[in-house]
Amino acid sequence: DDDGMELQFDDGDRALVPPSELARLEFPEGAEIQARIDRELRYLPAIVLKQKGNALLLRLPDLADSQASEDVTIWTSVAMVRIDRAATVAWLRRN
């Protein structure tokens, strides 16, 4: 409705989110996001390589082995990522 959408978060909390704060879960190739992997409690910088439905293939530059020539890539769920809104707007303006 016009008031927004009620969202339920993983921890059970609920919130009414206004339409202006909602967006499709589409992640363009090259988008800069943050991802939580395995049992890490912190989010790491990541770059979207591909999206298939709710799955994302990500490049994680901060996990690259200093000896390796390639960054680490993983598949994860959109549920395990977050978006820094300011960084995303800046990225969209650059691209």
Helices and strands as residue ranges (DSSP letters): E 5-8, E 14-17, G 19-21, E 32-35, E 44-52, E 55-60, G 61-63, E 72-77, G 78-80, E 81-82, H 85-94
